[in-house]
Structure formats: structure tokens, C-alpha cells
């Protein structure tokens, strides 16, 4: 539980910081690359899954399931791979990073499936 909440705090903080930095400090670069929307998508999924990690931390106090921890790790992988690749693509215009994003999306999906598995096992 504590690990999930610590990860939620870290990724919530970094999501807000990167969102603000993208909107203010990187706006000229993102506009030049035509990637403002790509950066915003990365930030959106980053913050949504930071909140999901927070929810997992709370849920872990009610349901004793290692599967929830695995879901949290899947969300962390998703943030790093999906959002991280979109950040790199947006800022540096390294197009190969667009091929990395689906791996992060898959990690997000796996995380949500694992939450369903934990609910099923404890239902």
C-alpha cells in the first residue's frame, strides 16, 4: 500500500510539473515541432494513471491482493513508456518514440485488467 501511494505522489507531482513546463517553458519547441497535442496526451495519461495509483493504494487497504501491486507496476511502466515516449517525441521530434508508445498503452491495459482480476478474486 505505501509503495503504491508513494508512486502515486511521485507521478502526480511529475505529471503536474511536466504539464506546466510543457505549457510554459516548452511551448515554443512544441509549437515548432507541431507536437503540442502529443505532449498534452502524454500528460493526460500520466496524470490519470497517477490517480489510478492513488486509488490502488487506497484499495490495497481493503483488498489484500498482490495482483493490485502488479497492476501498480503496470501503470508505472505505462507512464514511463507511453507518456515518456510522447514527451521525447514532442520535445526532440525523435519519431521512433512513436513506436514505443503502444508498449506503454499495453501496460496500461494490463494494469486495468489486473485490477479486474483482483476484484474477481476477492468478490
C-alpha positions in Angstrom: 0.0 0.0 0.0 2.7 2.5 1.0 4.7 1.8 -2.2 1.6 2.4 -4.3 0.9 5.7 -2.5 4.5 6.9 -2.8 4.4 6.1 -6.5 1.1 8.0 -6.9 2.6 11.0 -5.1 5.7 11.0 -7.3 3.9 10.6 -10.6 1.2 13.1 -9.6 3.9 15.6 -8.8 5.9 14.9 -12.0 2.7 15.0 -14.1 1.7 18.4 -12.9 5.3 19.7 -13.2 5.7 18.4 -16.8 2.3 19.7 -17.8 3.2 23.2 -16.5 6.6 23.0 -18.1 5.1 22.0 -21.4 2.5 24.7 -21.3 5.0 27.5 -20.4 8.7 26.5 -20.8 8.4 24.3 -23.8 5.6 26.0 -25.8 7.9 27.4 -28.5 9.6 24.0 -29.0 6.3 22.1 -29.0 4.8 24.5 -31.5 7.9 24.4 -33.8 7.6 20.6 -33.8 3.8 20.6 -34.2 3.6 18.4 -31.1 1.6 20.4 -28.5 -1.3 17.9 -28.6 1.1 14.9 -28.4 2.6 16.4 -25.2 -0.8 17.1 -23.7 -1.8 13.5 -24.4 1.3 12.2 -22.6 0.5 14.5 -19.6 -3.2 13.4 -19.6 -2.4 9.7 -19.4 0.4 10.4 -16.9 -1.9 12.2 -14.5 -4.8 9.8 -15.0 -2.6 6.9 -14.0 -1.1 8.7 -11.1 -4.6 9.0 -9.8 -5.2 5.3 -10.6 -2.0 4.5 -8.5 -3.5 6.5 -5.6 -6.7 4.6 -5.9 -4.8 1.3 -5.9 -3.0 2.4 -2.7 -6.4 3.0 -1.1 -7.9 -0.2 -2.5 -5.0 -2.2 -1.1 -6.1 -1.3 2.4 -9.4 -3.0 1.7 -8.3 -5.9 -0.5 -5.2 -8.0 0.3 -4.0 -8.9 -3.2 -0.6 -9.0 -4.7 -2.3 -8.6 -8.0 -3.0 -4.9 -7.1 0.7 -4.3 -6.7 1.3 -5.8 -10.1 -1.3 -3.5 -11.5 0.5 -0.6 -10.0 3.8 -1.7 -11.6 2.0 -2.0 -14.9 0.7 1.6 -14.5 4.3 2.8 -13.7 5.6 1.0 -16.8 2.8 2.6 -18.8 3.6 6.1 -17.6 7.3 5.6 -18.4 6.8 4.0 -21.8 3.6 5.8 -23.1 3.9 9.2 -21.6 7.7 9.2 -21.6 7.9 8.3 -25.3 5.3 11.0 -26.1 7.4 13.6 -24.1 10.5 12.7 -26.0 8.7 12.6 -29.4 7.2 16.1 -28.6 10.3 17.8 -27.4 13.1 16.2 -29.5 11.0 15.1 -32.5 12.5 11.6 -32.4 9.9 9.8 -34.4 10.9 6.3 -33.4 9.5 7.1 -30.0 6.0 6.8 -31.6 6.7 3.1 -31.9 7.4 2.9 -28.1 4.0 4.4 -27.0 1.9 1.2 -27.8 4.0 -0.8 -25.3 3.1 1.8 -22.7 -0.6 1.6 -23.8 -0.4 -2.1 -23.5 1.0 -1.8 -19.9 -1.9 0.5 -19.0 -4.4 -2.1 -20.3 -2.7 -4.9 -18.4 -2.9 -2.8 -15.2 -6.6 -2.3 -15.7 -7.1 -6.0 -16.4 -5.2 -6.8 -13.2 -7.5 -4.6 -11.2 -10.4 -6.6 -12.6 -8.7 -9.9 -11.7 -8.1 -8.7 -8.1 -11.8 -7.7 -7.9 -12.9 -11.0 -9.3 -10.7 -13.0 -6.9 -11.9 -11.0 -3.9 -15.6 -10.6 -4.9 
